[in-house]
Amino acid sequence: MIKVATDWKDYEIIATGDGQKLERWGKLILLRPDPQVIWHAKFDLSEYKGLNAKYIRSNQGGGRWETSGKAVGDFTLQRKGLTFNLKLMGFKHTGLFPEQAVNWDVMTEMVRGAGRPIKVLNLFAYTGGATVALAKAGAQVTHVDAAKAMVERAKANANSSGIPSDRIRYIVDDCAKFIAREIRRGNKYDAILMDPPSYGRGANGEVWKIEDSIHDLVRECVKVVSDDPLFFLINSYTTGLQPTVMSNILSLTLGESEGSIEAYEVGLPTNENIILPCGCSAIWKSNR
């Protein structure tokens, strides 16, 4: 099953092919690599009229943005009362993953329907798309990411979206180390979500590899789940890590006696009338 984010007005995928996707971000047209696009393009995407910037991969790893004409500065995107402050970043990023709107909607609906205050923990929280959506829905959110620049960008998104300053707690830290401290402190959360990278290195040389580390992290996170949990969501962009794998991890750590588990791909529609897969998610939902 695939869930598709269909309600963006400021964002669209114009065309895909030859390992790339041509996108509109507000008034900007960007061309970026995408490993899922293994088919051929119907035309030369790099020659699209109005293209503002394209990401050029380097043979040594990483890459750079190449602009057409004047430099591309910061820009914004809006959705359902939220405003996201974006820019062209390293590793082809802009600071937002539009397909995650699927998960924002699932989680915010649960928060609004809970009928009680909900404490949410967002790990590997990046620039705060989910954080801002959940805080706007009324949740008290703890936002954790190891990159200070990304946390600062999340603060800007919250401010632009009119989120009260006391609704989000921002933490710059390694997620596993933060969880270990929260366990010792006895802090609890009603909902947890995480969007871990495929691979990463910590400040002291720690190695994160999702296949080796995700189960242990989820098992530790269960120790900070409250007595009346609402949901636990895992998202992954790792190619080859199937939704069922994450569903199995949630089942083995949380069980299904008090909740149900749903696993699915997430994707975006294109103007070619196809769906571009953009990763996968699994969510445990309380049955209470």
C-alpha positions in Angstrom: 0.0 0.0 0.0 1.2 3.5 -0.7 -0.2 6.8 0.8 0.1 9.8 -1.4 0.4 13.5 -0.4 -2.1 15.0 -2.9 -3.0 18.3 -1.3 0.0 20.6 -1.9 -0.8 23.8 -3.7 2.7 25.4 -3.7 4.5 22.2 -4.6 4.3 19.7 -7.6 6.5 17.3 -9.5 6.4 18.4 -13.1 8.2 15.5 -14.7 10.6 12.6 -13.9 13.2 10.5 -15.7 16.8 9.5 -16.0 17.4 9.6 -12.3 16.0 13.0 -11.8 12.8 14.8 -10.8 11.7 18.3 -12.0 9.8 20.1 -9.2 8.0 23.4 -8.6 8.5 24.9 -5.2 6.3 28.0 -5.1 7.6 30.0 -8.0 11.0 28.2 -8.2 11.7 25.3 -10.6 14.3 22.8 -9.3 15.9 19.7 -10.8 17.2 17.1 -8.3 18.5 13.5 -8.4 16.2 10.8 -7.2 17.4 7.2 -6.9 13.9 5.8 -7.5 13.6 7.3 -10.9 15.1 4.5 -13.0 13.0 5.1 -16.2 13.8 7.5 -19.1 12.5 11.1 -19.3 10.1 12.1 -22.1 12.3 15.2 -22.7 15.6 16.7 -21.5 14.6 17.9 -18.0 17.6 20.1 -17.8 16.3 22.2 -20.7 13.0 22.9 -19.1 12.0 26.5 -19.6 12.1 28.5 -16.4 14.5 26.1 -14.6 16.1 28.0 -11.7 18.6 25.5 -10.3 19.7 21.9 -10.7 21.8 19.7 -8.4 24.9 18.3 -9.9 26.4 15.2 -8.3 30.1 14.9 -7.8 32.1 11.8 -8.6 33.8 12.2 -5.2 30.4 12.2 -3.4 28.0 15.0 -2.6 27.5 17.6 -5.2 26.6 21.3 -5.8 23.7 23.4 -6.9 24.0 25.1 -10.3 21.7 28.1 -10.8 20.4 29.4 -14.0 20.8 33.2 -14.1 20.5 35.0 -10.7 21.3 33.2 -7.5 18.4 31.5 -5.6 17.9 32.9 -2.1 15.7 31.6 0.7 12.1 30.9 -0.2 8.9 29.7 1.6 6.2 27.1 1.1 2.8 27.1 2.8 0.4 24.3 3.7 -2.7 24.4 6.0 -1.6 27.4 7.9 2.0 26.3 8.2 4.9 28.3 6.7 8.2 26.6 5.9 11.5 28.6 5.4 13.5 26.8 2.8 16.8 27.2 0.9 19.1 25.2 -1.4 21.1 23.0 1.0 23.9 20.4 0.6 23.1 16.9 -0.5 20.3 18.1 -2.8 18.0 19.1 0.1 15.7 22.1 0.5 14.8 21.7 4.2 11.4 20.0 3.6 10.1 16.6 2.5 6.7 17.2 1.0 5.6 13.6 1.0 5.7 13.6 4.8 2.5 15.6 4.8 0.8 12.2 4.7 2.2 11.4 8.1 1.6 14.9 9.5 -2.1 14.5 8.7 -2.4 11.1 10.3 -0.6 12.3 13.5 -2.3 15.6 13.8 -5.8 14.0 13.4 -4.9 11.7 16.3 -3.7 14.6 18.5 -6.8 16.6 17.8 -9.1 13.7 18.6 -7.3 12.6 21.8 -9.3 14.9 24.0 -6.4 15.4 26.3 -2.9 17.1 26.3 -0.4 15.1 24.3 3.4 15.1 24.8 5.2 14.2 21.6 8.9 13.3 21.1 10.3 13.9 17.6 13.7 12.3 17.0 15.9 13.1 14.1 13.5 16.0 13.7 15.4 17.9 11.0 13.8 21.3 10.2 10.6 20.5 12.0 7.9 19.8 9.5 6.2 17.3 11.8 7.1 19.3 14.9 5.3 22.4 13.6 2.3 20.4 12.3 1.9 18.7 15.6 2.4 21.8 17.7 -0.1 23.6 15.6 -2.6 20.8 16.3 -2.1 21.5 20.1 0.6 19.0 21.1 3.5 19.8 23.4 6.6 18.7 21.3 10.2 17.9 22.2 12.2 18.4 19.0 15.6 16.5 18.9 18.3 16.7 16.2 22.1 16.6 16.3 22.5 19.4 13.8 22.2 22.9 15.4 21.6 24.6 12.0 18.6 22.3 11.4 17.1 23.0 14.8 17.5 26.8 14.2 15.6 26.3 10.9 12.9 24.5 12.8 12.6 27.4 15.2 12.2 29.7 12.2 9.4 27.5 10.8 7.6 27.5 14.1 7.8 31.2 14.4 6.6 31.8 10.8 3.7 29.4 11.5 2.5 31.3 14.6 3.4 28.5 17.1 3.5 29.7 20.7 7.1 29.7 21.9 6.4 27.5 24.9 4.8 24.7 22.9 8.1 23.3 21.5 11.2 22.3 23.4 14.3 22.2 21.1 17.2 19.9 21.9 20.5 19.7 20.0 21.8 16.3 20.8 22.5 12.7 19.6 19.1 11.0 19.7 20.3 7.8 21.4 22.1 9.7 24.1 19.1 11.9 24.7 16.8 8.8 25.1 19.3 7.3 27.6 19.1 10.5 29.7 15.3 10.7 29.5 15.1 7.1 30.8 17.2 8.0 33.8 15.1 11.1 34.4 11.9 9.2 34.2 10.4 11.4 31.5 7.5 10.0 29.5 5.8 10.8 26.2 2.4 10.0 24.8 3.6 9.8 21.2 7.0 9.2 19.5 8.1 9.7 15.9 11.4 9.3 14.3 12.9 9.8 10.8 16.4 8.3 11.1 19.1 8.6 8.4 20.4 5.5 6.6 23.9 6.3 7.8 25.6 8.8 10.0 28.5 9.7 12.3 28.3 11.4 15.6 30.6 14.1 16.9 32.8 11.5 18.7 33.0 9.1 15.8 29.9 7.1 16.7 28.5 5.2 13.7 24.8 5.0 13.0 23.7 2.5 10.4 19.9 2.1 10.4 19.9 -1.7 9.8 22.1 -2.2 12.8 20.7 0.4 15.1 17.0 1.0 14.6 15.7 -2.0 16.6 17.9 -1.1 19.6 16.8 2.6 19.5 13.1 1.7 19.3 13.4 -0.7 22.2 15.0 2.0 24.3 12.3 4.5 23.2 9.6 2.2 24.5 11.0 2.9 28.0 9.9 6.5 27.7 6.4 5.7 26.4 3.6 6.9 28.8 1.0 4.6 30.4 -1.6 5.9 27.9 0.3 6.2 24.6 -1.3 7.5 21.4 1.1 6.5 18.6 4.6 5.5 17.6 5.7 6.2 14.1 8.9 5.3 12.2 9.8 6.7 8.8 12.7 5.6 6.6 14.2 6.7 3.3 16.6 3.7 3.2 16.2 1.9 -0.1 15.5 -1.8 0.5 14.2 -1.3 4.0 10.6 -2.5 3.5 7.5 -1.3 5.4 7.0 -4.7 6.9 10.5 -4.6 8.5 9.5 -1.5 10.5 6.1 -3.0 11.2 7.9 -6.1 12.6 10.1 -3.9 14.8 7.0 -2.1 16.3 5.3 -5.4 16.8 8.2 -6.9 18.6 8.8 -3.9 20.8 5.3 -2.5 21.5 3.1 -5.5 20.8 -0.4 -5.4 19.3 -2.5 -6.2 22.4 -3.3 -2.5 23.1 -2.8 -1.1 19.6 -2.7 -1.8 15.9 0.1 -1.4 13.4 -0.1 -0.1 9.8 2.8 -0.1 7.4 2.9 1.6 4.0 5.0 3.5 1.4 4.7 7.2 1.1 4.7 9.0 -2.2 4.0 12.0 -4.3 1.9 12.4 -7.5 3.5 13.7 -10.7 2.0 15.5 -13.6 2.7 12.4 -15.7 -0.1 10.6 -13.8 2.3 8.3 -11.9 3.2 8.0 -8.3 6.8 8.6 -7.2 7.7 6.5 -4.1 9.5 8.5 -1.5 10.2 6.1 1.4 8.1 4.1 3.8 6.5 4.3 7.2 5.0 2.2 10.0 2.8 3.5 12.8 1.5 1.9 16.0 -1.8 3.4 17.0 -3.5 2.9 20.4 -6.8 1.1 20.4 -7.9 2.8 23.6 
